[in-house]
């Protein structure tokens, strides 16, 4: 049975439930649980079907992540190009356009992308930034690690809970993340280990220390006095990696991974809906390649992490 035919069958069953005539289900909740999808997403599809009346309207309306389709209006691009040809850098262009366009002015990173598309991104020597405000001095000196709860409705198929766990190098901003279904310490440990391996194999970065919050999954709380019994702490011990904690109630201490969550949400998660956890994982993999190897970072003076890596010192 195709997905469209299955959804049509579900619509008929749903309408019987609402009329109290279904012989299979008493409640809509039981119906959604049996079919394995979120009530919220099914009702969205049902309302589309009522408005449009076509079987196609019942199929997942995956809007997809914004980072794949984002493009500045051509009239704004022309303004950027004109200002760039006068010798302004992306920060100066941003300030100038804010006076005219207000909240619609492109960000410095967006201006960089526009200039790159038109071959105008190479700055003159006197325009180059020679300083970079950064605390870490070497790639791998400190990894920022965190878990992030995903909101209901991120997938068509319903799951009790979904989380992301991410590892971000504090110097190069190289990041890797995984989708997990719980934040038990052993689950987080294996996920972080896979992230370590991916970063090591693909980007040749080894970590000397990590920073996490004070969550139980990272060995704090009840297990703080028996760290060798905590899977995450034991993994760090066996790998010779130091563990640093953020100050309580101060998430900004782990600001680089918090910034990563914000960027990921804006680029990939916000307003997007994925069919199931496998679909979400595949999209996340594509995004991580984009984030590390194609997306300029303002914190790296417009460089992409993949371009910044060859220049930086490393933990050896």
Beta strands, then each sheet from edge to edge (+ up, - down):
strand 1: 143-149
strand 2: 163-169
strand 3: 175-180
strand 4: 209-212
strand 5: 242-245
sheet 1: 3+ 2- 1+ 4+ 5+
end
